[in-house]
Amino acid sequence: MLKVEPIDVERFAGMAEEWNALLLASASDRFFLTWEWLHTWWRHHAGRRRLFLLAVRSEGELVALAPFALAPRQLDRLRPFRSVEFLGTGTAGSDYLDLIVRRGWEDEALDALLAHLRRQPDMLELRQLRPDALAWRLAAGLAPSGWISRQARTHVCPFIRLPPRWDSYLAALGSAHRYNLQRRLRNLHRDHDVRFERVTAEEARGPALARLLELHGARWRGRGRSEFTPQASFHEELSRRALARGWLRLFELRLDGRPAASLYGFRYGDTFSFFQSGLDPAFAKHSVGLVAMGLAIKNAIEDGAAEYDMLHGDEAYKFLWTQETRALSRLELYPPLLHGLLCQRAVTMGRAARRLGGRLLPAAVADRLRERMASGG
């Protein structure tokens, strides 16, 4: 018989090896479900969330994890109720979130998790799901108990199926883009000493990450605020952990010894995940961002990767490199009876108000709501 047990924060901190071994044995094996990503996210982005991590065991053997957190009420967003969400949800940039279940245990583990979830009163809002995510099966499992499901496509992830040779990939690019990339590379090699270097040592990691943050910030000055730069402490810890595992891919494009561009990603399994980049505006006319991307793709091919994933976002530059995408979607599961109906209406109203722009509630109204909730009124 399977046993579902809640995992507290202290036990979560000590689960790295057991967690990652389960992930490798699952169909959900992606970088954003590693212990390193999710535990670092928890340490830096949990905020007022409560851990709702569920482990499923068979005679002591870990067969499944439901990496959940309980998000608090957000009265200024018309959310006067808690919700269950995946660890990793929010601004950190997680993709492909899911349940983690050992292959062959899917049916039994899901039944055990469903029995546990039916007894809790909070809605589930599960984001960044692939079309083949196991979490989709929660909707069918909860429906007989009166739970209502809603889903919506939210993002696309452009990705490249990498051939075994760089010249094969170049040949598949659009002719104008291929010509531009090769011309930019030739010109740089003609005019500069060009180095494209990967960080492989801990003593080089911190300074290289700091330069990435500086170059990324320089790129965004005058264009608004990037969500990446304020996350420096998160990426400091994450990059250290990723380097120790051999997953970190932090590159610097140097011209005559000077950092002109940086590119930050992760190699996990057979996939290179491109996460962020930065460039020195002084070299922008040389298209150093484009060159760094091309050289990173070349490096991934030479490193034996099968896929170069550009992650969520439909920015135009990504489609210079590929036309293939995969969809990400959101699944909402509402409990039965009045509470579930109220949750649905509040979520719908909140999204409609956000589309209109601006703050949803005046501060005075939000304060009055908080007072009423605190007093039980």
Stockholm file with secondary structure:
# STOCKHOLM 1.0

chainA/1-377         MLKVEPIDVERFAGMAEEWNALLLASASDRFFLTWEWLHTWWRHHAGRRRLFLLAVRSEGELVALAPFALAPRQLDRLRPFRSVEFLGTGTAGSDYLDLIVRRGWEDEALDALLAHLRRQPDMLELRQLRPDALAWRLAAGLAPSGWISRQARTHVCPFIRLPPRWDSYLAALGSAHRYNLQRRLRNLHRDHDVRFERVTAEEARGPALARLLELHGARWRGRGRSEFTPQASFHEELSRRALARGWLRLFELRLDGRPAASLYGFRYGDTFSFFQSGLDPAFAKHSVGLVAMGLAIKNAIEDGAAEYDMLHGDEAYKFLWTQETRALSRLELYPPLLHGLLCQRAVTMGRAARRLGGRLLPAAVADRLRERMASGG
#=GR chainA/1-377 SS CEEEEEECHHHHHTCHHHHHHHHHTBTTCCGGGSHHHHHHHHHHHCTTCEEEEEEEEETTEEEEEEEEEEECCBGGGTBCSCEEEETTCSTTCCCSCCCEEBTTCHHHHHHHHHHHHHTSCCEEEEEEECTTCGGGHHHHHHGGGTCEEEEEEEEEEEEEECCSSHHHHHHHSCHHHHHHHHHHHHHHHHHSCEEEEECCSHHHHHHHHHHHHHHHHHHHTTSCCCSSGGGHHHHHHHHHHHHHHTCEEEEEEEETTEEEEEEEEEEETTEEEEEEEEECGGGGGGTHHHHHHHHHHHHHHHTTCSEEECCSCCCGGGGGTCCCEEEEEEEEEECSHHHHHHHHHHHHHHHHHHHHCSCSSCHHHHHHHHHHHHHTC
#=GC SS_cons         CEEEEEECHHHHHTCHHHHHHHHHTBTTCCGGGSHHHHHHHHHHHCTTCEEEEEEEEETTEEEEEEEEEEECCBGGGTBCSCEEEETTCSTTCCCSCCCEEBTTCHHHHHHHHHHHHHTSCCEEEEEEECTTCGGGHHHHHHGGGTCEEEEEEEEEEEEEECCSSHHHHHHHSCHHHHHHHHHHHHHHHHHSCEEEEECCSHHHHHHHHHHHHHHHHHHHTTSCCCSSGGGHHHHHHHHHHHHHHTCEEEEEEEETTEEEEEEEEEEETTEEEEEEEEECGGGGGGTHHHHHHHHHHHHHHHTTCSEEECCSCCCGGGGGTCCCEEEEEEEEEECSHHHHHHHHHHHHHHHHHHHHCSCSSCHHHHHHHHHHHHHTC
//
